[in-house]
Amino acid sequence: MAKEIVVDNDDCIGCGNCTELLPEVFELNDDSVSQVIPGSWESASKEDIEQAMEECSGQCIDWK
């Protein structure tokens, strides 16, 4: 089973680092917190996703 990306919205500060790095995978919702665009992450490289995880100011992006 493939891993899935999750964003802990309680820890997200809405800095937008993830949306700048991977706008095809992440977006800010109406509450200005990050969310994964459904079905989008499978086309991104694991390295790019892990870079977004590392550069997340809230450290709220992880694999499920």
N, C-alpha and C positions, 0 to 999 in steps of 0.2 A: 504494500500500500504506500502511495506517495505521501510525503509530508505535505503539510498545509501551513501557510503563514497566518498568524493571528496577531492582532493588535489589542493590547490591554487598554481600553478606552479610559479607564480610571487613572492610568499613569501617563497617558498621552498629554503633552502640553501644547500641541498644535504648532510646533516650530516649523514644520513643512520640509525638514531635511529629506525625508523619505519621498515626498512628492517631487522634490527637485531632482533627486537621483533617479527615481523610477516612476515618472508620471504615468506610465502605462500600467503600473501595478497598484500604486497608492493614490488616494485622493482624500481631501479634507471634506468631511460631511458638513451638514448644516450647523452642527455644534462646534465646528472648527477643530475636530479631532480626526486623526487619520483612520482610514479604513482601507481594506484591500478590495480592489475592484474584482467582483466575482469572476472566476475563471481566467484571470489575467496573469497570475504569477507563474503559471506553468510554462509560459513562453520566455520568461526572464531567466538569465543564468543564475546558478546557485551562488556564484561569486558576487554578482551584483546585488542579490538579495541580502547576502551576509554583510556586504558593505553598508547597505541601508540600515541593517540591524545595528552595526557598530557605530554608525554616525547618528543614531537616534538619540536625541538629547534626553528623552524620557526613559530610554531603555525599555520600551514597551512592545517591541516587535520581536516575535519568537516563532520557532517551529512548533507545530502541534503534531 
